[in-house]
Amino acid sequence: MSSPNLEQRLQTLARHFRLQRQVKPGVPTTAGSTGRAAVLVCLFQGDDGDLRVILTKRASTLSSHSGEVSLPGGKREGGDGDDVDTALREAKEEIGLEPSHVDVVAVLEPFVNKQGMPVIPVVGILNVKEAFKPAPNPAEVEAVFDAPMEMFIKDENRRVEMREWMGNKYLIQIFDYEMKNKKYKIWGLTASILIRAASIAYERPPPFVEQNPSYKVAFGVESEDNQMGSSNLEQRLQILAQDFRLQKPVNPGLSPTSTTGSIKRAAVLVCLFQGEEGDLHVILTKRASTLSSHSGEVALPGGKREQGDADDVDTALREAKEEIGLDPSQVNIVTILEPFVNKLGMTVVPVIGLLSNKEAFNPAPNAAEVEAIFYAPLEMFLKDENRRAEEREWMGDKYLLQHFYFEAHGIEYDIWAITAGILIKAASIVYQRQPAFLEQRPKFWSGTAHNTTA
């Protein structure tokens, strides 16, 4: 996103958001869907070339959230065809933004407020900034302003409040912002949505711990184009594959990860399948005790990039075949996740695949590398059961290493560190909710402590 050409920059931005979640304008209103709301995350390029978002300060006369900063938006009405309609209608009513001035590029996963109302973020790009003349509706809006998107993934002018609701402790992010001598407090659900959107736009996570409240996901709400309730295996796995592709699709014809110096990288295979009880499981290994590094530890199948590997997918599949006898033809690759970076600066890329036929896979562990192969339920990595956190510090960065204890065939396994971190991330995408505990990942996992570019 470094090009000075506005059109090119906005096209690139639109592509990033479309990769996250495609918009389906034709999705009709579903039963009960009037009990939901939508907000418009309307982005544009500022005079200094930075990416900015349109925000409002709600009127002080309103009965709820009076005087607070929010995104344009509101509740679904009977005449709205979908969440996009709701967001655009509300933006026109509140700030005079014509729907024709907004190119909608994505609908993000729903957030849920404390009252159980699903709030759907609709991401759009203002196609002609000069054509937008803010006309705030005084009954609803006291002020219209804009803020730089990148501020929501920075640690500046940010503070945090610890809250508790129904036994769940969580953090409320608060961003203090000043514009034209007016001070604004951007917090709560609005801040969380903007953190999420900024993370996609800039392709990096925030440098702080989020710990979102679990009531955002406690009501089983899903977006209209993402229902995972089918008991049919094939249909469920197809939907799962779609969810992951919306997160970051794999294009086999490209090798975006085979950059200069890419030999100092590794890939692991997160291979998922549906268990006998219908829950999703992941294939894990216990490394051989004779290995020189991480001996006896639990790991995902994988290893270092070799010269003959075309990309990270090749690396993960080759290593899985060598380590556990998993034939690449039995795995349907659906996506690659954001890379992790270990303490030594090695980039580790999680490759997500679905086992096409569980019965056809006959584990054949390579005794030189693998002592055991076992399967664990993916959802356990979001739960607070059989888990402990170990506090560590490295280069001044305090963080938590998560340990999950799991028993299979009378053997107890400790699934921890970067393997646990990858599985927490994968499970969060699959089940569309945050873990029920404070993660506080090490900063070096995102490469910030190494200043690496992989």
Helices and strands as residue ranges (DSSP letters): H 6-20, E 37-45, E 51-58, E 69-70, E 73-75, H 83-95, G 99-101, E 102-107, E 111-112, E 118-126, G 129-131, E 141-148, G 149-153, E 158-165, E 168-179, E 182-187, H 188-201, G 214-216, H 233-247, E 265-274, E 280-287, E 298-299, E 302-304, H 312-324, G 328-330, E 331-336, E 340-341, E 347-355, G 358-360, E 370-377, G 378-382, E 387-394, E 397-408, E 411-416, H 417-431, G 443-446
